[in-house]
Amino acid sequence: MIQYLKERRVALIVYLCCACIYFATFALYHFPLEAVLYPTLICGLVLAAVFLLGGLRFRKKHEELVKLQSLPDHLEESLSKYHDQTDRDYGELIRMILEQAAEERLDHQRKMSDSIDYFTTWVHQIKTPIASMRLRLQAEDGRLSGVLSEDLIRIEQYVEMALTYIRLGSESTDYVFRECSLDSVIKGCIRKFAGQFIGKNLSLHYEETELTALTDEKWLAFVIEQLLSNAVKYTESGGVSIEVSEDLVLSIRDTGYGIAAEDLPRIFERGYTGFHGREDKRASGIGLFLCKQICDRIGTKIRAESVVGEGTTMYLDLKQEKTVHE
C-alpha cells in the first residue's frame, strides 16, 4: 500500500493544492469555516475510498504477478482480468514474450537432441578404430606398444566423458536400476587399467565379496572407472586397494599425492582441478564433477578423505534409502 501511495503522490499533491486554493478562496470572501471544512472532508473521504480500492487492486495484482514468476508455462492463463488499456497492452506483451520463449525452448531442445544423437553416433564410430588399433597393438610385443595401449585407454575414457557430459544435460538420460553384482562391475573396471598398474609398478588389492547393490550398472561403472583413473594417475608408488563393506560402502584407497585440505571441499565442482590439477596441464576438472552428478542421479553418496603425502580414499555409499526415479 505504501508503494501504491508513492506511485500516486502526484494525485495527492494536486488534491492538497486544490484544497489550499479552496480554503484561500473561501477566506477571501469571509465564508464560515464550516462551509469550507465540510465539502473538503467529503472530497477527502471520496478520494480516500478511491485510493483504498485502487490500493487493494494494486496489491492483488502485485501478489498475482509474484506468484506467476514461479510458473514455467502457460502464464497467460493465470493473468488476472484486465482493468484498463495499459493492463491489456502489458498482457499482450507478456503473451508475445511467452510465445517467443516457447519457440526458443523447443528450438533448443531440438538442437540438444541433435547434438546428443551426433555425439552418440560419433562415440560408437570412434570406438571401431580404437578397437582395431588395440587388436593390432596386442600383436606387438614391446614397451612402445604398451605405452600406446595406455594412451588408447585414455582416449576411450575421454570420449566416454564427453558423451556423459552431454547426456547429463539431457532430460532423456536413461537409467536402468537392478540388482548388480559388485564383483562383476569392479573387476570389469580393473581390467581396463591393468596395463597402467603394470606400467607404473603399482599394487592392487581387491577381494571378492559376492555382494549386490540396486543401482544402474553402466553409470556406476563409469564412476568407478573415473575414481580408478585418478588413483592411478596421481599415485607414483605403492598401490590402490578396493574394498566393499557389508553395508555396501565401496572405498577406493590410493597411496598417491593426496589432496590439500583447502582443495578437498571443492573437488566435485565443475572445472576445479586443485593444486595437482594445476600442475598437470592436461587436467580438466570434469571427472569428479561428472561422478558427483551421476551419483546424485542414481542415489549414491560420494565423499572423499585425503592426507597430503599419504593418499586419498573415495567412498561410494551404494545403499538405496529412498526410491530412485528411473
SEVOGU-584163 format. One record per residue (C-alpha): residue number from 1; z, y, x; residue in one letter. Coordinates in steps of 0.25 Angstrom, whole numbers, plus 2048, in hexadecimal, padded with zeros to 3 digits. Example, Ala and Ser with C-alpha at 12.3 -4.5 7.8 and 13.67 -1.06 7.14 Angstrom:
! residues 2
- 1:81F:7EE:831:A
- 2:81D:7FC:837:S
This chain:
! residues 326
- 1:800:800:800:M
- 2:803:80A:80B:I
- 3:7F5:807:811:Q
- 4:7EF:80A:804:Y
- 5:7F6:817:803:L
- 6:7F2:81B:811:K
- 7:7E3:818:80D:E
- 8:7E5:821:801:R
- 9:7EC:82C:808:R
- 10:7E1:836:805:V
- 11:7E3:834:7F6:A
- 12:7F2:836:7F7:L
- 13:7EF:843:7FF:I
- 14:7E5:848:7F5:V
- 15:7EF:845:7EA:Y
- 16:7FA:84D:7F1:L
- 17:7F1:859:7F4:C
- 18:7ED:859:7E5:C
- 19:7FC:859:7E1:A
- 20:7FF:864:7EA:C
- 21:7F3:86C:7E4:I
- 22:7F8:869:7D7:Y
- 23:806:86E:7DA:F
- 24:801:87B:7E0:A
- 25:7F8:87E:7D4:T
- 26:804:87C:7CA:F
- 27:80D:884:7D3:A
- 28:803:890:7D4:L
- 29:803:890:7C4:Y
- 30:812:88E:7C3:H
- 31:812:882:7BB:F
- 32:81E:87A:7B9:P
- 33:821:86F:7C4:L
- 34:822:864:7B9:E
- 35:813:867:7B5:A
- 36:810:864:7C4:V
- 37:818:858:7C7:L
- 38:815:850:7BA:Y
- 39:806:84F:7BC:P
- 40:807:84E:7CB:T
- 41:811:842:7C9:L
- 42:807:83C:7BE:I
- 43:7FC:83D:7C8:C
- 44:804:837:7D3:G
- 45:808:82B:7CB:L
- 46:7FA:829:7C7:V
- 47:7F6:82A:7D6:L
- 48:801:820:7DA:A
- 49:7FD:816:7CF:A
- 50:7EE:817:7D5:V
- 51:7F3:815:7E3:F
- 52:7FC:809:7DF:L
- 53:7F1:802:7D8:L
- 54:7E8:805:7E4:G
- 55:7F2:800:7EE:G
- 56:7F5:7F3:7E7:L
- 57:7E6:7F0:7E6:R
- 58:7E5:7F4:7F5:F
- 59:7F0:7EB:7F9:R
- 60:7EA:7DF:7F1:K
- 61:7DC:7E1:7F7:K
- 62:7E3:7E2:805:H
- 63:7EA:7D5:803:E
- 64:7DE:7CE:7FE:E
- 65:7D6:7D3:80A:L
- 66:7E1:7CE:813:V
- 67:7E0:7C0:80D:K
- 68:7D1:7C0:80E:L
- 69:7D2:7C1:81D:Q
- 70:7D7:7B3:81E:S
- 71:7CC:7AD:815:L
- 72:7C0:7A8:81D:P
- 73:7B5:7A6:812:D
- 74:7B1:7AC:804:H
- 75:7BA:7B8:806:L
- 76:7B1:7C0:7FC:E
- 77:7B6:7B7:7F1:E
- 78:7C5:7BB:7F3:S
- 79:7C2:7CA:7F3:L
- 80:7C9:7D2:7E8:S
- 81:7C1:7D9:7DD:K
- 82:7BA:7E6:7E2:Y
- 83:7C0:7F2:7DC:H
- 84:7B6:7FD:7E1:D
- 85:7A9:7FE:7E9:Q
- 86:7B0:7FE:7F6:T
- 87:7B6:7F1:7F3:D
- 88:7A9:7EC:7EF:R
- 89:7A2:7F1:7FC:D
- 90:7AC:7EA:804:Y
- 91:7AB:7DD:7FC:G
- 92:79C:7DD:7FF:E
- 93:79E:7E0:80D:L
- 94:7A8:7D4:80E:I
- 95:79E:7CB:807:R
- 96:793:7CF:811:M
- 97:79C:7CC:81D:I
- 98:7A1:7BF:818:L
- 99:793:7BA:815:E
- 100:78F:7BE:823:Q
- 101:79B:7B7:829:A
- 102:798:7AB:821:A
- 103:789:7AB:827:E
- 104:78E:7AD:835:E
- 105:799:7A2:833:R
- 106:78E:798:82E:L
- 107:785:79C:83A:D
- 108:790:79A:844:H
- 109:793:78C:83E:Q
- 110:784:788:83F:R
- 111:783:78D:84D:K
- 112:790:786:851:M
- 113:78B:779:84B:S
- 114:77E:77A:852:D
- 115:786:77C:85F:S
- 116:78F:770:85D:I
- 117:782:768:85A:D
- 118:77B:76D:866:Y
- 119:787:76A:86F:F
- 120:78A:75C:869:T
- 121:77B:759:86C:T
- 122:77B:75E:879:W
- 123:788:757:87D:V
- 124:782:74A:879:H
- 125:775:74D:880:Q
- 126:77C:751:88D:I
- 127:784:744:88D:K
- 128:778:73C:88F:T
- 129:774:741:89D:P
- 130:783:741:8A1:I
- 131:784:733:89D:A
- 132:777:730:8A5:S
- 133:77C:737:8B1:M
- 134:789:72F:8B0:R
- 135:782:722:8B0:L
- 136:779:726:8BC:R
- 137:785:72A:8C4:L
- 138:78D:71D:8C1:Q
- 139:781:716:8C8:A
- 140:784:71F:8D4:E
- 141:790:71C:8DE:D
- 142:795:727:8E6:G
- 143:79E:734:8E6:R
- 144:793:73D:8E0:L
- 145:791:734:8D4:S
- 146:7A0:734:8D1:G
- 147:7A0:743:8D2:V
- 148:794:745:8C9:L
- 149:79A:73B:8BF:S
- 150:7A7:744:8BE:E
- 151:79E:750:8BC:D
- 152:797:749:8B1:L
- 153:7A4:747:8AA:I
- 154:7A8:755:8AB:R
- 155:79A:759:8A5:I
- 156:79C:750:89A:E
- 157:7AA:755:898:Q
- 158:7A5:764:898:Y
- 159:79B:760:88E:V
- 160:7A5:75A:884:E
- 161:7AE:766:886:M
- 162:7A2:76F:882:A
- 163:79F:767:875:L
- 164:7AE:766:872:T
- 165:7B0:775:873:Y
- 166:7A4:777:869:I
- 167:7A9:76D:860:R
- 168:7B7:772:85F:L
- 169:7B1:77F:859:G
- 170:7AA:778:84E:S
- 171:7B0:774:841:E
- 172:7A9:767:841:S
- 173:7B0:761:84D:T
- 174:7B3:752:849:D
- 175:7C0:74B:84B:Y
- 176:7C2:73C:848:V
- 177:7D0:738:848:F
- 178:7D4:72A:84A:R
- 179:7DE:721:852:E
- 180:7D9:721:860:C
- 181:7DD:718:86C:S
- 182:7E2:722:876:L
- 183:7DF:718:881:D
- 184:7D1:717:87E:S
- 185:7D0:727:87D:V
- 186:7D7:729:88A:I
- 187:7D0:71E:892:K
- 188:7C3:724:88E:G
- 189:7C7:731:893:C
- 190:7CC:72C:8A0:I
- 191:7BF:724:8A3:R
- 192:7B7:732:8A3:K
- 193:7C0:737:8AE:F
- 194:7C1:72A:8B6:A
- 195:7B7:72F:8C1:G
- 196:7BF:73C:8C2:Q
- 197:7CC:735:8C4:F
- 198:7C6:72D:8CF:I
- 199:7BF:738:8D6:G
- 200:7CC:740:8D7:K
- 201:7D4:734:8DA:N
- 202:7DD:737:8CE:L
- 203:7E6:72C:8C8:S
- 204:7E6:729:8B9:L
- 205:7F1:723:8B1:H
- 206:7F0:71F:8A3:Y
- 207:7F6:713:89C:E
- 208:7F0:70E:88E:E
- 209:7F9:710:882:T
- 210:7F1:70A:877:E
- 211:7F5:716:86E:L
- 212:7ED:71C:864:T
- 213:7EC:72A:85E:A
- 214:7E6:730:852:L
- 215:7DC:73A:858:T
- 216:7CD:73E:85A:D
- 217:7C9:735:866:E
- 218:7BE:73D:86A:K
- 219:7C5:74A:86B:W
- 220:7D2:744:871:L
- 221:7C9:73E:87C:A
- 222:7C3:74C:87F:F
- 223:7D1:752:880:V
- 224:7D6:747:88A:I
- 225:7C9:748:892:E
- 226:7CC:757:894:Q
- 227:7DA:754:898:L
- 228:7D6:749:8A2:L
- 229:7CB:752:8A7:S
- 230:7D5:75D:8AA:N
- 231:7DF:754:8B0:A
- 232:7D5:74E:8BA:V
- 233:7CF:75C:8BD:K
- 234:7DC:762:8C1:Y
- 235:7E2:756:8C8:T
- 236:7DF:754:8D7:E
- 237:7E9:749:8DA:S
- 238:7F2:740:8D2:G
- 239:7EC:73C:8C5:G
- 240:7ED:73C:8B6:V
- 241:7F5:734:8AC:S
- 242:7F3:732:89D:I
- 243:7FE:72D:894:E
- 244:7FF:72B:885:V
- 245:80D:72B:87F:S
- 246:812:723:873:E
- 247:812:72F:86B:D
- 248:803:732:86E:L
- 249:805:73D:878:V
- 250:7F9:73C:883:L
- 251:7FC:742:890:S
- 252:7F3:745:89C:I
- 253:7FA:748:8A9:R
- 254:7F4:74C:8B6:D
- 255:7F9:750:8C4:T
- 256:7F0:75C:8C5:G
- 257:7F1:76B:8C8:Y
- 258:7FA:76D:8BB:G
- 259:7F9:779:8B2:I
- 260:800:786:8B5:A
- 261:80B:78A:8AB:A
- 262:805:797:8A7:E
- 263:7F8:78F:8A4:D
- 264:7FD:784:89C:L
- 265:7FF:78B:88F:P
- 266:7F0:78F:88F:R
- 267:7E9:783:893:I
- 268:7E4:780:885:F
- 269:7DE:78E:884:E
- 270:7CF:78F:883:R
- 271:7C9:793:891:G
- 272:7D7:793:898:Y
- 273:7D6:78C:8A6:T
- 274:7E3:78F:8AD:G
- 275:7E5:790:8BC:F
- 276:7DE:784:8C0:H
- 277:7D3:786:8B6:G
- 278:7D0:794:8BC:R
- 279:7D0:78D:8CA:E
- 280:7C5:783:8C4:D
- 281:7BA:78C:8C0:K
- 282:7B4:780:8B8:R
- 283:7C0:780:8AE:A
- 284:7BC:785:8A1:S
- 285:7CA:785:89A:G
- 286:7C3:77E:88E:I
- 287:7C8:76F:890:G
- 288:7D7:771:88C:L
- 289:7D3:77B:881:F
- 290:7CA:770:87B:L
- 291:7D5:766:87C:C
- 292:7DF:76F:874:K
- 293:7D4:772:869:Q
- 294:7D1:763:867:I
- 295:7E0:75F:868:C
- 296:7E3:769:85D:D
- 297:7D8:763:854:R
- 298:7DB:755:856:I
- 299:7EA:757:854:G
- 300:7EE:754:863:T
- 301:7F8:75D:86A:K
- 302:7F5:760:879:I
- 303:7FE:767:883:R
- 304:800:767:892:A
- 305:80A:767:89C:E
- 306:808:76B:8AB:S
- 307:80E:76E:8B8:V
- 308:806:775:8C3:V
- 309:804:76B:8CE:G
- 310:809:75F:8C7:E
- 311:7FF:75D:8BC:G
- 312:7FC:75F:8AD:T
- 313:7FF:756:8A1:T
- 314:7F7:757:894:M
- 315:7FD:752:887:Y
- 316:7F6:74E:87B:L
- 317:7FE:74B:86E:D
- 318:7F6:741:866:L
- 319:7FF:73F:85A:K
- 320:7FA:744:84D:Q
- 321:805:74A:846:E
- 322:7FC:750:83B:K
- 323:7F0:74D:834:T
- 324:7E3:750:83C:V
- 325:7D7:756:835:H
- 326:7CA:750:839:E
